Amino acid sequence: MSAITPCLWFDTQGEDAANFYVALFPDSRITSLSRWGAENPDREGQVLTVELVLDGRPYTFLNGGPEFTLDEAFSLQVDCADQAEVDRYWDTFVGDGGEESQCGWCRDKFGVSWQVVPRVLNELLADPDPARASRAMRAMLGMKKLDVAALEAAAAG
């Protein structure tokens, strides 16, 4: 069976990003590094790729140069058990140079987009009562960081 491994393109900060995420997520580690060789004298000896595992899933970070940048067209979603997890991940991503967006989306200091989502949101949006689901959706659309209590209150009416 083949494996699918997401590869994120960075200019030069792939190793820094990997270290940041490995420290943040459980069951995470860097598994290998490769370096640029003589074929690229401007970057010779610098990190080319970082192979890592984040929360048990493999990723590759490529230091490919400034030609491409990360944007919201690709994001990583963090499934949070409760508001405390939402707060911890959100504050870590947004703090120290990150930025808030809408509806639970933010971007960290490395340019990676994250969706920080409490597990209860999916339950509320899939509620068999369409009015409850609609109220939860409207509440979410007005938020930056998602607020579990406010989402539940909105759904309840």
Steps between C-alpha positions, in 0.01 A plus 500: 500500500628847418517775759402863462724749677418871495800712397504865605727743318695753704770745397759415766307448824387136463717373784389780733136427417553127556655561842212733592230246405680199649511682835128584473336174394514167683638194318726722287865483403747592226607180325764628256662803339662534160725786394567688180818388328744654257232511229366809677805696616285782644336256742767232532488343847163657587199280578315388186233272647372411843314172537279504808203344670234732642240343725584161349480612133796544263588832339784637292612862523698622200722808511454572132555874494282809471329406172186363670327593823241331715145633500149414619440270201673237715440482873542254781204438726545437872214305657472636856324319782396817683547875538826454690653324197359762262656772715838324527542435127353835390714700739812309393435547128392865520755605761851602401427619149192304391169654397132438558254438222131407503303194609775329696772558239835654580848514357815435701832683481620260227203574273321169556121532521321313776137428577467471878165327543326375812354153449157627606478727194457207262228360725319834508522549122368148442213541750181337365317823585589733211420811707754398769761426235431831326534699824832328574622575146405867527681526832812334357503736201527796737796363696873498458610256774211259554323525836338171605261654753384767252449239226295280733296798623431612144386151401269485802343827391 
